């Protein structure tokens, strides 16, 4: 028999007494407890965060935010991508937000061994239904990255010899070899 699901409204989730050592998301009303990421996950995340931050300092067209923020993708879905890119100057709208009402332009997910293909495809569907323009799926284990612009198939798959770019980020280029170093 499967585990009992905890169902919450968005308001209940936004005011839920979370345990500090865990991460949570709301998946169409279902409370999801996230596992803590492994070292490789965080290392890749750190490198990408630094590269995007340096990019936005040189090209002030937006900002990158860590997974500590939840995004209201729909009335009953709150997701925390590992990194989120928000283009434009939206800081005034973000200042006091616990749950961010702005849909990221780019959502980045660094894959973990505990995530199933079904879970990832569900997140992709939710991201694109909400209006995310690109999703970067980064797999530290296979040392590959997929760039998605819709929920059905990746636009391209990059390997260690390739460079991560995006039409949304002019002049951004990150060799995957550097990301997985």
VOBA-1610 file (N, C-alpha, C; in pm, whole numbers, padded with zeros to 5 digits, always signed):
BEGIN
Unk+00084-00118+00000Unk+00000+00000+00000Unk+00088+00124+00000Unk+00055+00227-00081Unk+00135+00347-00091Unk+00120+00436+00031Unk+00212+00530+00041Unk+00209+00625+00153Unk+00089+00719+00137Unk+00039+00766+00248Unk-00072+00858+00247Unk-00026+00994+00195Unk-00103+01050+00105Unk-00070+01181+00050Unk-00123+01289+00142Unk-00045+01396+00156Unk-00091+01513+00230Unk-00136+01616+00129Unk-00264+01650+00133Unk-00319+01749+00041Unk-00338+01881+00114Unk-00296+01989+00047Unk-00305+02123+00105Unk-00353+02221-00001Unk-00419+02325+00044Unk-00446+02437-00046Unk-00318+02520-00054Unk-00310+02609-00150Unk-00193+02696-00161Unk-00177+02781-00035Unk-00287+02830+00021Unk-00279+02912+00142Unk-00227+02830+00260Unk-00273+02707+00274Unk-00223+02620+00381Unk-00074+02593+00362Unk-00033+02566+00237Unk+00108+02540+00209Unk+00193+02663+00240Unk+00147+02780+00198Unk+00224+02903+00218Unk+00243+02936+00367Unk+00159+02879+00452Unk+00169+02904+00596Unk+00200+02776+00675Unk+00247+02675+00609Unk+00274+02545+00670Unk+00394+02554+00764Unk+00391+02484+00878Unk+00504+02487+00972Unk+00615+02389+00928Unk+00689+02429+00828Unk+00793+02343+00772Unk+00906+02318+00870Unk+00965+02198+00861Unk+01085+02167+00936Unk+01203+02230+00861Unk+01292+02294+00933Unk+01400+02369+00870Unk+01501+02284+00794Unk+01514+02157+00829Unk+01614+02074+00762Unk+01560+02003+00638Unk+01439+02038+00594Unk+01379+01976+00477Unk+01334+02083+00378Unk+01315+02040+00254Unk+01263+02129+00150Unk+01130+02073+00103Unk+01041+02162+00064Unk+00906+02121+00027Unk+00862+02189-00102Unk+00772+02120-00174Unk+00704+02178-00288Unk+00558+02136-00279Unk+00473+02207-00352Unk+00331+02173-00359Unk+00303+02135-00504Unk+00265+02010-00526Unk+00241+01957-00660Unk+00092+01939-00681Unk+00028+02040-00737Unk-00116+02039-00764Unk-00194+01995-00640Unk-00157+02055-00527Unk-00226+02031-00401Unk-00163+01926-00312Unk-00067+01850-00364Unk-00002+01745-00285Unk+00131+01795-00229Unk+00150+01780-00098Unk+00274+01819-00032Unk+00384+01720-00070Unk+00496+01773-00121Unk+00610+01691-00160Unk+00727+01729-00070Unk+00784+01629-00003Unk+00904+01650+00079Unk+01023+01614-00008Unk+01114+01709-00024Unk+01229+01691-00111Unk+01348+01640-00030Unk+01428+01553-00092Unk+01549+01506-00026Unk+01659+01610-00042Unk+01753+01609+00050Unk+01868+01699+00042Unk+01959+01652-00070Unk+02012+01745-00149Unk+02097+01706-00262Unk+02236+01660-00218Unk+02298+01581-00306Unk+02433+01530-00283Unk+02537+01636-00321Unk+02660+01607-00287Unk+02772+01698-00313Unk+02780+01741-00458Unk+02777+01644-00553Unk+02792+01679-00694Unk+02682+01772-00741Unk+02563+01750-00693Unk+02449+01837-00725Unk+02481+01981-00686Unk+02525+01998-00562Unk+02554+02133-00512Unk+02675+02195-00579Unk+02775+02116-00614Unk+02892+02169-00683Unk+02854+02224-00821Unk+02778+02147-00898Unk+02732+02193-01029Unk+02645+02317-01014Unk+02559+02315-00915Unk+02471+02429-00889Unk+02551+02555-00856Unk+02653+02540-00775Unk+02738+02654-00738Unk+02809+02713-00860Unk+02868+02627-00942Unk+02939+02675-01060Unk+02843+02750-01153Unk+02726+02692-01176Unk+02629+02758-01265Unk+02580+02889-01206Unk+02554+02892-01076Unk+02510+03016-01011Unk+02615+03126-01027Unk+02740+03095-01003Unk+02848+03194-01016Unk+02857+03245-01160Unk+02852+03154-01256Unk+02862+03194-01397Unk+02744+03283-01438Unk+02625+03249-01394Unk+02509+03333-01427Unk+02515+03466-01354Unk+02560+03468-01231Unk+02572+03594-01158Unk+02673+03686-01226Unk+02786+03632-01268Unk+02886+03712-01340Unk+02829+03763-01472Unk+02753+03679-01539Unk+02688+03720-01664Unk+02595+03840-01639Unk+02511+03830-01536Unk+02415+03938-01509Unk+02483+04066-01459Unk+02599+04055-01400Unk+02674+04176-01363Unk+02722+04249-01488Unk+02765+04173-01588Unk+02813+04232-01713Unk+02697+04268-01807Unk+02586+04198-01795Unk+02468+04220-01879Unk+02347+04236-01788Unk+02318+04353-01738Unk+02210+04369-01640Unk+02069+04359-01703Unk+02037+04239-01748Unk+01906+04217-01812Unk+01813+04132-01725Unk+01858+04096-01606Unk+01777+04013-01519Unk+01859+03967-01401Unk+01812+03858-01337Unk+01885+03805-01222Unk+01860+03655-01209Unk+01948+03591-01131Unk+01936+03449-01103Unk+01910+03432-00954Unk+01818+03341-00922Unk+01781+03316-00783Unk+01798+03168-00751Unk+01834+03141-00626Unk+01853+03004-00577Unk+01721+02935-00546Unk+01729+02808-00517Unk+01611+02726-00491Unk+01542+02755-00359Unk+01592+02849-00284Unk+01526+02882-00157Unk+01392+02951-00179Unk+01365+02992-00302Unk+01240+03058-00333Unk+01142+02961-00398Unk+01016+02974-00361Unk+00908+02898-00422Unk+00836+02988-00522Unk+00796+02931-00633Unk+00726+03004-00738Unk+00584+02952-00749Unk+00487+03043-00754Unk+00347+03006-00770Unk+00323+02979-00918Unk+00333+02852-00957Unk+00315+02816-01098Unk+00168+02807-01136Unk+00084+02776-01039Unk-00060+02770-01060Unk-00124+02787-00922Unk-00257+02795-00915Unk-00319+02814-00784Unk-00281+02708-00680Unk-00249+02585-00722Unk-00217+02480-00624Unk-00081+02415-00650Unk+00009+02487-00717Unk+00142+02432-00743Unk+00248+02535-00707Unk+00339+02493-00620Unk+00455+02574-00580Unk+00579+02491-00608Unk+00665+02541-00692Unk+00788+02470-00725Unk+00908+02557-00691Unk+01019+02491-00659Unk+01144+02559-00628Unk+01253+02505-00720Unk+01264+02560-00841Unk+01372+02512-00928Unk+01506+02537-00861Unk+01607+02456-00896Unk+01738+02473-00835Unk+01791+02614-00859Unk+01773+02664-00979Unk+01801+02804-01012Unk+01687+02855-01098Unk+01659+02984-01085Unk+01557+03047-01168Unk+01614+03177-01224Unk+01593+03199-01352Unk+01635+03323-01416Unk+01509+03404-01442Unk+01510+03527-01392Unk+01400+03621-01417Unk+01458+03738-01494Unk+01407+03757-01615Unk+01457+03866-01698Unk+01382+03995-01669Unk+01449+04107-01693Unk+01391+04238-01666Unk+01419+04279-01523Unk+01385+04400-01490Unk+01403+04450-01353Unk+01273+04430-01277Unk+01264+04321-01203Unk+01142+04285-01131Unk+01162+04288-00980Unk+01274+04349-00934Unk+01306+04347-00791Unk+01197+04406-00703Unk+01134+04514-00747Unk+01030+04577-00664Unk+00917+04478-00636Unk+00887+04392-00732Unk+00781+04293-00715Unk+00823+04177-00625Unk+00954+04161-00606Unk+01006+04046-00533Unk+01042+04076-00387Unk+01055+04202-00351Unk+01114+04239-00223Unk+01061+04163-00102Unk+00933+04156-00083Unk+00878+04094+00036Unk+00808+03961+00008Unk+00829+03905-00110Unk+00757+03784-00150Unk+00814+03660-00082Unk+00728+03586-00012Unk+00764+03454+00039Unk+00748+03353-00074Unk+00639+03365-00145Unk+00613+03285-00265Unk+00615+03382-00381Unk+00699+03354-00479Unk+00720+03448-00589Unk+00609+03432-00693Unk+00538+03541-00722Unk+00429+03532-00818Unk+00475+03546-00964Unk+00603+03574-00984Unk+00658+03590-01119Unk+00705+03453-01169Unk+00670+03421-01292Unk+00713+03295-01351Unk+00854+03314-01406Unk+00948+03227-01369Unk+01084+03242-01421Unk+01086+03227-01573Unk+01180+03295-01636Unk+01199+03277-01780Unk+01273+03147-01807Unk+01369+03116-01720Unk+01445+02991-01729Unk+01441+02923-01593Unk+01405+02795-01592Unk+01411+02715-01470Unk+01521+02612-01491Unk+01607+02598-01391Unk+01717+02503-01398Unk+01696+02395-01293Unk+01702+02271-01337Unk+01693+02157-01246Unk+01820+02075-01261Unk+01895+02061-01152Unk+02009+01972-01148Unk+01954+01839-01098Unk+01963+01737-01182Unk+01899+01609-01151Unk+01966+01538-01035Unk+01884+01473-00955Unk+01931+01392-00843Unk+01893+01247-00870Unk+01970+01156-00813Unk+01943+01013-00833Unk+01805+00974-00780Unk+01753+01048-00685Unk+01624+01013-00625Unk+01504+01055-00711Unk+01526+01137-00814Unk+01416+01184-00898Unk+01388+01085-01010Unk+01261+01055-01029Unk+01221+00965-01136Unk+01194+01044-01264Unk+01198+00975-01376Unk+01166+01039-01503Unk+01025+01097-01499Unk+00933+01023-01439Unk+00794+01070-01428Unk+00786+01202-01350Unk+00861+01212-01240Unk+00861+01336-01161Unk+00916+01453-01242Unk+01025+01428-01315Unk+01086+01535-01395Unk+00991+01579-01506Unk+00929+01485-01576Unk+00836+01521-01684Unk+00716+01598-01629Unk+00673+01564-01509Unk+00561+01636-01446Unk+00601+01781-01418Unk+00723+01800-01365Unk+00772+01936-01340Unk+00782+02014-01470Unk+00836+01950-01574Unk+00848+02018-01704Unk+00712+02066-01753Unk+00614+01978-01746Unk+00478+02014-01789Unk+00427+02135-01710Unk+00447+02132-01578Unk+00400+02243-01494Unk+00474+02372-01526Unk+00605+02364-01545Unk+00682+02483-01580Unk+00630+02547-01709Unk+00613+02467-01812Unk+00571+02522-01941Unk+00427+02569-01940Unk+00339+02500-01868Unk+00201+02547-01856Unk+00196+02682-01786Unk+00289+02706-01695Unk+00292+02833-01621Unk+00351+02947-01704Unk+00429+02914-01808Unk+00486+03019-01891Unk+00638+03026-01891Unk+00706+02929-01829Unk+00852+02924-01836Unk+00891+02905-01982Unk+00994+02979-02026Unk+01035+02973-02166Unk+01138+02863-02194Unk+01225+02837-02098Unk+01327+02733-02113Unk+01345+02660-01981Unk+01375+02530-01991Unk+01416+02452-01875Unk+01547+02386-01910Unk+01644+02402-01821Unk+01773+02334-01837Unk+01775+02219-01738Unk+01784+02096-01790Unk+01800+01979-01705Unk+01947+01941-01709Unk+02011+01944-01595Unk+02154+01918-01587Unk+02176+01790-01508Unk+02246+01696-01569Unk+02269+01567-01506Unk+02417+01551-01472Unk+02455+01571-01346Unk+02595+01558-01307Unk+02649+01416-01327Unk+02561+01316-01319Unk+02606+01178-01332Unk+02648+01146-01476Unk+02565+01181-01573Unk+02598+01153-01713Unk+02683+01265-01774Unk+02695+01377-01703Unk+02769+01494-01749Unk+02708+01549-01878Unk+02573+01553-01879Unk+02498+01605-01993Unk+02398+01710-01944Unk+02353+01789-02040Unk+02250+01888-02011Unk+02151+01887-02127Unk+02023+01895-02091Unk+01919+01905-02193Unk+01855+02042-02183Unk+01832+02103-02298Unk+01764+02232-02305Unk+01624+02205-02361Unk+01523+02238-02282Unk+01384+02217-02320Unk+01318+02352-02346Unk+01239+02360-02453Unk+01159+02481-02479Unk+01010+02446-02487Unk+00979+02323-02453Unk+00843+02272-02447Unk+00846+02139-02373Unk+00729+02088-02332Unk+00726+01971-02244Unk+00740+01834-02310Unk+00758+01828-02443Unk+00755+01697-02506Unk+00892+01636-02532Unk+00983+01710-02591Unk+01118+01660-02621Unk+01219+01772-02600Unk+01341+01736-02560Unk+01441+01843-02545Unk+01475+01905-02680Unk+01501+02034-02679Unk+01544+02104-02799Unk+01682+02055-02840Unk+01769+02036-02740Unk+01902+01983-02769Unk+01959+01919-02642Unk+02049+01825-02666Unk+02122+01759-02558Unk+02268+01794-02574Unk+02328+01843-02466Unk+02468+01885-02468Unk+02552+01786-02388Unk+02674+01762-02437Unk+02768+01676-02366Unk+02890+01760-02328Unk+02987+01698-02264Unk+03101+01770-02208Unk+03175+01856-02311Unk+03178+01819-02437Unk+03246+01898-02539Unk+03165+02018-02589Unk+03038+02031-02545Unk+02950+02138-02592Unk+02950+02258-02498Unk+02885+02364-02543Unk+02875+02487-02465Unk+02728+02521-02442Unk+02694+02551-02318Unk+02558+02589-02281Unk+02536+02735-02319Unk+02436+02758-02403Unk+02397+02893-02444Unk+02245+02901-02441Unk+02194+03022-02456Unk+02049+03042-02462Unk+02018+03168-02543Unk+01920+03163-02630Unk+01879+03286-02700Unk+01822+03391-02604Unk+01782+03349-02484Unk+01731+03444-02385Unk+01843+03521-02315Unk+01967+03468-02325Unk+02083+03529-02257Unk+02192+03556-02361Unk+02180+03666-02437Unk+02280+03696-02539Unk+02421+03699-02479Unk+02514+03635-02548Unk+02655+03631-02510Unk+02685+03540-02390Unk+02586+03471-02335Unk+02616+03376-02229Unk+02665+03247-02293Unk+02778+03199-02247Unk+02835+03074-02298Unk+02913+03007-02186Unk+02872+02887-02152Unk+02939+02811-02047Unk+02974+02672-02101Unk+03103+02645-02121Unk+03140+02510-02164Unk+03100+02408-02057Unk+03038+02299-02100Unk+02996+02198-02003Unk+03114+02137-01931Unk+03230+02136-01996Unk+03351+02085-01929Unk+03379+02167-01804Unk+03355+02297-01808Unk+03375+02383-01691Unk+03268+02358-01585Unk+03147+02330-01630Unk+03038+02305-01537Unk+03060+02175-01460Unk+03119+02076-01525Unk+03138+01947-01463Unk+03281+01923-01417Unk+03358+02031-01403Unk+03499+02015-01362Unk+03512+01985-01214
//
